[in-house]
Amino acid sequence: MRILIVEDEETLANRIAEVLKKERYEITVAFDGANGLDQALTEPFDLIILDILLPKLDGISVLRELRADGIKTPVLLLTAKDDIEDKVRGLDSGADDYLTKPFAIAELLARIRSLLRRQSDAKSAELVTGDVCVNTHTREVRCSDELVNLTPKEYAILEFLLYNKNRVVSRLSIAEHVWGDSLDSFSMTNFVDVHVKNLRKKITSDNGTGIIETVRGLGYLIRDKE
Ligand code: CA
C-alpha cells in the first residue's frame, strides 16, 4: 500500500512517515502543496494524507485539482485547528475524512486502516466491462465515466448480466431474477426484450456498439472487455 504524505511541518511529516513505514506502508513525503500535487498526479497512491495549510498551494486546492483530474484516491485531511469551515470545505472538495491536529498516532492509523478498507470494499463492489462500471453498493452505473440513469428493472438486468459475465443468460432466467415468478413466462421474456432494448440505448461503449449481445435462441451475453 502506497501512501503520500503532504505536510510542511517536517518533524511531523517524518514522524508519520516513520510510523507508517513500520506498519509496512510504502511512503512518499512532499513538503509543499505544489510538490504534493505533482506527486499525486504522476504516481499511483492508495491513500493521501494532506495538510490544509501548506506553502505554495494549500491542501484544499491540491484536493480540488486532484478530483478535477479524475483522481479518486482517498484523501485524509489534516486540519491545524478545530475549524469547522475547513472541514466542511474539505469534505465538499472531495476529502474522505479529516483529522484535527494534534492527533494521536493510534487515531491516525485507525483512520488510515478504515479508509483503505472502505476503498477495497468499494472496488470489490464494482462490476466492470470495458468502459461500463456498475457499483453494486451505490447502484451507480457509469459509461465512459458518465453517470447513466437506469430504471430499477434495467439496473437489475444489467447487474445480473455482469455477474454472469462471459456466460449466456437465458431470457427466462433474467426474467425470474428480476420479476420473480409473478408473471407468465411469455410476458416475462417479452419484458426482458423491451428492457434490454432500452438498456442498449442508454449504455453504449466508445465505438457506439452496445455491450449486451444477443445470442439467438439462447439469451443475452455481456463479454469481458479490457
Ligand atoms: Ca501546515
Residues whose N, C-alpha, C, O or C-beta is under 5 A from the ligand:
A	BS01	CA	D8 E9 D51 L53 L54
